[in-house]
């Protein structure tokens, strides 16, 4: 539902912009959750449900690949640019999310 709503809000018929936003934010959120959960009291089931179920259902690599293949002929520069933004931006935002999740864990442990 969140992915559908975002694509409707963005209004991009190629589906590339919405998918990019979903993948970038999902990369950040999954890494944040993962780092935070490492030394937390969160149950493995909850972390798996949030990570794989909620965030994994929100992001989509297959939609990105399909949108890339179907749009490359009409707008090659834009399509390749958004593909690179997804790959590089996703890695950078995952790194930031992991860093912030780790910092939150350190702060939580320090306050105990």
Secondary structure as the mmCIF struct_conf table of DSSP 4:
data_model
#
loop_
_struct_conf.conf_type_id
_struct_conf.id
_struct_conf.beg_label_comp_id
_struct_conf.beg_label_asym_id
_struct_conf.beg_label_seq_id
_struct_conf.end_label_comp_id
_struct_conf.end_label_asym_id
_struct_conf.end_label_seq_id
HELX_RH_AL_P HELX_RH_AL_P1 UNK A 2 UNK A 10
TURN_TY1_P TURN_TY1_P1 UNK A 11 UNK A 11
TURN_TY1_P TURN_TY1_P2 UNK A 13 UNK A 14
BEND BEND1 UNK A 15 UNK A 15
HELX_RH_AL_P HELX_RH_AL_P2 UNK A 16 UNK A 37
TURN_TY1_P TURN_TY1_P3 UNK A 38 UNK A 39
BEND BEND2 UNK A 40 UNK A 41
HELX_RH_AL_P HELX_RH_AL_P3 UNK A 44 UNK A 48
HELX_RH_PI_P HELX_RH_PI_P1 UNK A 49 UNK A 55
HELX_RH_AL_P HELX_RH_AL_P4 UNK A 56 UNK A 58
HELX_RH_AL_P HELX_RH_AL_P5 UNK A 61 UNK A 71
TURN_TY1_P TURN_TY1_P4 UNK A 72 UNK A 74
HELX_RH_AL_P HELX_RH_AL_P6 UNK A 76 UNK A 84
HELX_RH_PI_P HELX_RH_PI_P2 UNK A 85 UNK A 89
HELX_RH_AL_P HELX_RH_AL_P7 UNK A 90 UNK A 110
TURN_TY1_P TURN_TY1_P5 UNK A 111 UNK A 111
#
